[in-house]
Amino acid sequence: MKPEQISACFFLQMLVIIAVSRVVGWVGKRFLGQPQVVGEMIAGVLLGPSLFGAVAPGFQDALFPKASRDILYVGAQFGVGLYMFLVGLGLRRDGFRGHGRSAVVTSLSGMAAPFAAALLVGPWLLGHGLFGKGVGPLQAVLFTGAAISITAFPMLARIIHERGLSETPIGTLCLTAGAVDDAGAWIVFAIVLASFGGGPWVAVKAIVGAAVFATFMILLAPRLLAPLGRMAERAGKVGPTILAVVLGAFFLCASAMDSIGLHAVFGGFLLGTAMPRGLLSKELRRQLEPFTVVILLPMFFTFSGLNTRLGMVGSVEMLLIAGAVLAVSVIAKGGACWAAARLSGQDNPTALAIGALMNSRGLMELILINLGLQRGIIGPPLFSVLVLMAIMTTLMASPLFELAYGRRARAEGTLGALREEEGDDLPAMMTGGREAPVT
């Protein structure tokens, strides 16, 4: 295709993506009680070969030709990375300090139990010929564990944000635990790639690079970025220069994470957590959030949906395998996170809510299994089984959360909205000078 044809095709793609995402999101929210983000995820799958490509393959190929997908891919990665930067901006560091023990226990349990389950499930799936040629039992276990343990971090962040829980203790706990879980899953996946022909350097680079980057962002970056906050406070606004510096830092962090074999979302998220709070963070969210949510994120969902083929799960045998994988995934991930939250001192409604949110897989799962399919680690049938598991666990998250924690979430969401309007002193005024406990 000529450049002008690709350009025209891209603009038409964006028109369709935005329209379908908003409509499906509204239907899901209005009639099914699902957050807008879940509807957008489903819209992405509907625009792919699972429905649109099956009903009108010629039209689908014309709207999403291969020549234009590289542009869609870049926009998708930009969108999800920038959204996670905004999520990091809304994360309350003081809330994590107050509930760090619960976050660490929940995160570790949400990784340990799935990998224990993978010791049985991985070889079983390997015995059914669902992995690629040359994959051994250890590789099957590691990949299965990563696929079961991963959390839909962007999805989790969007659900928490839409319910006004971004700055509440339970929101902070889930986001922190989800971030650690996903980072661990990607490191394990890097080890699988290394053992599957990528070489040991792939795993070493991912592990050491992630540790160095996280240490720098936690210990040094807040001090280096503090002058930006003071500049914004003196000017009373975030002007083009400050915005350019912040976006430049975002691109650098996203590129660093991609280059070490993880994902741009972790660079964006850690940068957001390190940014100065106050006027700078509020203005950045006000300026960047509408474009990110309405334009960029649907690109991410659609690109992932274009690689999803749900029709591959058709036979009775594959449906039984899919059901078994779903059951094990829910028990190992959601059950373990619920138990860990209870053991760390949370009450039962809070623990159930944490388990429901952490159990969602969403499109972080789709990213991982797409890479597994491209590298020949898994075959198309297992890819379809894991896609189905990702969709089902994500659809389960919101209803289960509402059942366990809905009333309290609405109360905390109201408090979060008031906090946005009145400033950070409001929680102290309403809790006697102390941060309100999760329980």
C-alpha positions in Angstrom: 0.0 0.0 0.0 1.1 3.6 -0.7 1.7 5.9 2.3 -1.5 7.9 1.5 -3.5 4.7 1.3 -2.2 3.6 4.7 -3.0 7.0 6.1 -6.6 6.9 4.9 -7.0 3.4 6.1 -5.7 4.3 9.6 -8.2 7.2 10.0 -11.1 4.9 8.9 -9.8 2.3 11.4 -9.9 4.8 14.2 -13.4 5.9 13.4 -14.6 2.3 13.5 -12.6 1.4 16.6 -13.8 4.4 18.6 -17.4 3.9 17.6 -17.5 0.2 18.3 -15.6 0.6 21.6 -18.0 3.2 22.9 -21.1 1.3 21.8 -20.1 -2.1 23.2 -18.7 -0.5 26.3 -22.0 1.3 26.9 -24.0 -1.9 26.3 -21.9 -3.8 28.7 -22.1 -1.1 31.3 -25.9 -0.5 30.9 -27.2 -4.0 30.6 -24.5 -6.3 32.0 -23.0 -4.2 34.8 -19.5 -4.4 33.4 -17.1 -1.5 33.4 -16.5 0.4 30.2 -13.1 -1.1 29.9 -14.4 -4.7 29.7 -16.7 -3.7 26.9 -13.8 -2.2 25.1 -11.9 -5.4 25.5 -14.8 -7.4 24.0 -15.1 -4.8 21.2 -11.5 -5.5 20.3 -12.2 -9.2 20.0 -15.3 -8.6 18.0 -13.4 -6.5 15.5 -10.9 -9.4 15.0 -11.3 -12.7 13.2 -13.5 -14.2 15.9 -16.6 -12.3 14.7 -16.0 -9.5 12.1 -13.5 -11.7 10.2 -15.8 -14.7 10.3 -18.9 -12.8 9.1 -17.3 -10.5 6.6 -13.7 -11.6 6.0 -13.2 -9.5 2.9 -14.4 -6.3 4.6 -12.3 -7.0 7.7 -9.2 -7.5 5.6 -9.9 -4.3 3.7 -10.4 -2.3 6.9 -7.4 -3.9 8.8 -4.8 -4.8 6.1 -1.5 -6.2 7.2 0.3 -3.1 5.9 -1.4 -0.9 8.4 -1.1 -3.1 11.5 2.4 -1.9 12.4 1.0 1.6 12.9 -1.8 0.2 15.0 0.7 -1.8 17.1 2.8 1.3 17.9 -0.3 3.3 18.9 -1.5 0.4 21.0 1.8 0.2 23.0 1.8 4.0 23.4 -1.7 3.9 24.6 -1.4 1.2 27.3 2.0 2.6 28.4 0.7 6.1 28.8 -2.4 4.9 30.6 -0.3 3.1 33.1 1.7 6.3 33.6 -1.6 8.0 34.6 -2.4 5.1 36.9 1.0 5.5 38.6 0.2 9.2 39.0 -2.9 8.3 41.0 -1.2 5.8 43.2 -0.9 6.9 46.8 2.6 6.0 48.0 1.6 6.6 51.7 -1.3 4.1 51.2 1.2 1.5 50.1 3.4 2.1 53.1 0.4 1.6 55.3 -0.5 -1.7 53.7 2.7 -2.9 52.2 2.6 -6.2 54.1 -0.8 -7.1 52.6 0.4 -6.2 49.1 3.5 -8.3 49.4 1.8 -11.3 50.9 -1.0 -11.1 48.3 1.4 -10.7 45.4 3.7 -13.6 46.5 0.7 -15.9 47.0 -0.8 -14.9 43.7 2.4 -16.2 42.1 3.3 -19.2 44.2 0.0 -21.0 44.0 -0.4 -20.7 40.2 3.2 -22.0 39.7 2.4 -24.9 42.1 -0.7 -25.7 40.0 1.4 -25.5 36.8 3.5 -28.4 38.1 0.5 -30.6 37.3 -1.2 -28.7 34.5 1.8 -27.9 32.4 2.9 -31.6 31.8 -0.8 -32.5 31.3 -1.2 -29.9 28.5 2.2 -31.0 27.0 0.9 -34.6 26.9 -2.1 -33.5 24.8 0.3 -32.0 22.2 -0.7 -28.4 22.9 2.8 -26.9 23.2 5.2 -26.4 20.3 7.8 -28.7 19.1 10.9 -28.9 21.3 9.2 -27.7 24.4 10.1 -29.7 27.5 8.3 -30.3 30.8 10.1 -27.5 32.6 9.4 -25.0 29.9 5.7 -26.1 29.9 5.5 -25.6 33.6 7.1 -22.2 33.6 5.0 -20.9 30.7 1.8 -22.3 32.2 2.6 -20.7 35.6 3.3 -17.4 34.0 0.0 -17.6 32.1 -2.0 -18.5 35.2 -0.3 -16.0 37.5 -0.4 -12.9 35.3 -2.9 -10.2 36.3 -4.7 -7.9 33.9 -2.8 -4.9 35.2 -4.2 -2.3 32.8 -7.6 -3.8 33.1 -7.3 -3.8 36.9 -6.2 -0.2 36.9 -9.1 0.8 34.7 -11.7 -1.0 36.8 -10.3 0.6 40.0 -10.2 4.0 38.3 -13.8 3.8 37.0 -15.0 3.0 40.5 -13.1 5.9 42.0 -10.8 3.6 44.1 -7.5 4.7 42.7 -6.4 6.5 45.8 -8.0 4.2 48.4 -6.1 1.5 50.3 -7.7 -1.4 48.5 -7.0 0.2 45.1 -3.4 0.8 46.1 -3.0 -2.7 47.5 -4.4 -4.4 44.3 -2.4 -2.2 41.9 0.8 -2.8 43.8 0.3 -6.6 44.1 -0.8 -6.7 40.4 2.3 -4.8 39.3 4.6 -7.2 41.2 2.8 -10.3 39.9 3.0 -9.1 36.3 6.7 -8.2 36.5 7.4 -11.7 37.9 5.4 -13.4 35.2 7.2 -11.5 32.5 10.6 -12.4 34.0 9.6 -16.1 34.1 8.5 -15.8 30.5 11.9 -14.3 29.6 13.5 -17.4 31.2 11.3 -19.6 29.0 12.4 -17.6 25.9 16.0 -18.0 27.0 15.7 -21.7 27.3 13.8 -21.9 24.0 16.6 -20.5 21.9 16.8 -16.8 23.0 20.0 -17.6 25.1 20.6 -17.0 28.8 21.3 -13.3 28.1 17.5 -12.8 27.6 16.7 -13.9 31.1 19.7 -12.1 32.7 18.9 -8.9 31.0 15.2 -9.0 32.1 15.9 -9.8 35.7 18.9 -7.5 36.3 17.4 -4.7 34.2 14.1 -4.8 36.0 15.8 -4.8 39.4 18.1 -1.9 38.5 15.3 0.2 36.9 12.9 -0.4 39.8 15.5 0.5 42.4 16.4 3.7 40.5 12.7 4.8 40.1 11.9 4.1 43.8 15.0 5.6 45.4 16.4 8.3 43.1 13.8 9.3 40.5 11.5 11.2 43.0 14.3 13.5 44.0 15.3 14.1 40.3 11.7 14.9 39.3 10.9 17.1 42.3 12.0 20.3 40.5 9.3 19.7 37.9 6.7 19.8 40.7 8.1 23.1 42.1 8.1 24.6 38.6 4.5 23.7 38.1 3.5 25.2 41.5 5.3 28.5 40.8 3.7 28.8 37.4 0.3 27.7 38.6 0.0 25.4 35.6 1.7 22.7 33.5 2.9 24.4 30.4 4.2 22.9 27.1 7.8 22.8 28.4 7.0 20.8 31.5 4.7 18.5 29.5 7.4 17.9 26.9 9.9 17.0 29.7 7.5 14.6 31.3 6.5 12.9 28.0 10.2 12.6 27.1 10.8 10.8 30.4 7.9 8.5 29.7 9.2 7.6 26.3 12.6 6.9 27.8 11.2 4.7 30.6 8.9 2.8 28.2 11.8 2.2 25.8 14.0 1.0 28.6 11.4 -1.7 29.7 10.8 -2.8 26.1 14.6 -3.1 25.5 15.2 -5.4 28.5 12.3 -7.8 27.4 9.5 -6.7 29.7 6.7 -4.3 28.6 6.4 -0.6 28.3 3.6 -0.5 30.8 6.0 -1.1 33.7 8.2 1.8 32.6 5.2 4.1 32.4 3.7 2.9 35.7 7.0 3.3 37.7 7.5 6.8 36.3 4.0 7.8 37.3 4.6 6.6 40.9 7.8 8.6 41.1 6.3 11.9 39.8 5.8 14.7 42.3 2.2 14.9 43.7 0.1 18.1 43.8 -0.6 20.4 40.9 1.8 18.6 38.5 0.1 15.2 38.9 -3.4 16.6 38.8 -2.7 18.7 35.6 -1.0 15.9 33.9 -4.0 13.6 34.4 -6.4 16.3 33.3 -4.5 17.0 30.1 -3.5 13.5 29.1 -6.3 11.2 30.4 -9.2 12.0 27.9 -7.1 11.4 24.8 -5.5 8.3 26.3 -8.8 6.7 27.4 -10.9 7.6 24.3 -8.3 7.2 21.5 -5.3 5.2 22.5 -6.5 2.4 24.8 -9.1 1.2 22.2 -6.2 0.8 19.8 -4.6 -1.5 22.2 -7.7 -3.7 22.7 -8.3 -3.8 18.9 -4.8 -4.8 18.0 -4.9 -7.7 20.5 -8.3 -8.7 19.3 -7.0 -9.0 15.7 -4.8 -11.8 16.9 -7.5 -13.7 18.7 -9.4 -16.7 17.2 -12.0 -18.1 19.6 -13.3 -20.5 17.0 -10.3 -22.8 17.6 -11.9 -24.1 20.8 -14.6 -26.3 19.1 -14.3 -30.0 19.9 -15.6 -31.6 23.1 -12.0 -32.5 24.1 -10.8 -28.9 23.8 -13.9 -27.6 25.7 -13.1 -29.9 28.5 -9.5 -28.8 28.5 -10.6 -25.2 28.5 -12.9 -25.8 31.4 -10.2 -27.5 33.4 -7.7 -24.7 32.7 -10.3 -22.1 33.7 -11.1 -23.8 37.0 -7.5 -24.3 38.0 -6.7 -20.7 37.1 -9.5 -19.3 39.2 -8.7 -21.5 42.2 -5.0 -21.0 42.1 -5.0 -17.2 41.5 -8.2 -15.9 43.0 -8.3 -18.4 45.8 -4.7 -17.8 46.8 -5.1 -14.0 46.8 -8.2 -14.3 48.9 -6.5 -16.6 51.4 -3.4 -14.3 51.5 -5.5 -11.2 52.2 -7.3 -13.0 55.0 -4.0 -14.2 56.6 -2.6 -10.6 56.4 -5.5 -9.2 58.4 -8.2 -8.2 55.9 -11.9 -9.0 56.5 -13.7 -11.4 54.3 -15.5 -8.9 52.0 -12.2 -7.1 51.3 -10.3 -10.4 50.8 -13.0 -11.6 48.3 -12.8 -8.3 46.5 -9.0 -8.6 46.2 -9.3 -12.1 45.0 -11.9 -11.2 42.3 -9.8 -8.3 41.0 -6.5 -10.1 41.0 -8.1 -13.1 39.2 -8.8 -11.1 36.1 -6.3 -11.7 33.2 -7.4 -9.5 30.4 -5.1 -8.4 27.7 -1.8 -8.7 29.6 -2.5 -12.4 29.2 -3.2 -11.9 25.5 0.1 -10.1 25.0 2.0 -12.9 26.7 0.3 -15.8 24.9 0.6 -13.9 21.5 4.3 -13.8 22.1 4.3 -17.5 23.0 2.4 -18.3 19.8 4.8 -16.2 17.7 7.9 -17.9 19.2 6.4 -21.4 18.7 6.2 -22.2 22.5 2.4 -22.9 22.3 0.2 -24.0 19.4 -3.0 -22.4 18.2 -5.3 -24.6 20.2 -3.7 -23.8 23.5 -3.6 -20.2 22.5 -7.4 -20.2 22.0 -7.9 -22.0 25.4 -5.9 -19.3 27.2 -7.7 -16.5 25.4 -11.0 -18.0 26.5 -9.7 -18.2 30.1 -8.5 -14.6 29.9 -11.9 -13.4 28.8 -13.9 -15.4 31.3 -11.8 -14.4 34.3 -12.0 -10.7 33.3 -15.8 -10.9 32.9 -16.0 -12.5 36.3 -14.0 -9.8 38.1 -16.6 -7.0 38.1 -19.7 -9.0 39.2 -17.8 -10.8 42.0 -16.2 -7.5 43.1 -19.7 -5.9 43.2 -21.1 -8.8 45.2 -18.4 -8.8 47.8 -17.5 -5.1 48.0 -19.9 -3.0 46.0 -21.5 -1.0 48.8 -18.2 -0.2 50.5 -16.6 0.6 47.1 -19.2 3.2 46.4 -18.6 4.8 49.7 -14.8 4.8 49.2 -15.3 6.0 45.6 -17.2 9.0 47.0 -14.4 9.7 49.4 -11.9 9.5 46.6 -13.9 12.0 44.5 -14.0 14.4 47.5 -10.3 13.9 47.9 -9.7 15.0 44.3 -11.7 18.2 45.0 -10.5 19.1 48.4 -6.9 17.9 48.4 -4.9 15.3 50.3 -5.9 16.7 53.8 -9.4 15.3 53.5 -8.7 11.7 54.5 -6.9 12.9 57.6 -9.8 15.1 58.6 -12.3 12.3 58.2 -10.2 9.6 59.9 -8.8 11.5 62.9 -5.5 12.3 61.2 -4.9 8.6 60.2 -5.3 6.9 56.9 -8.4 4.8 57.0 -7.7 1.1 57.1 -8.8 -1.2 54.3 -10.9 -3.2 56.7 
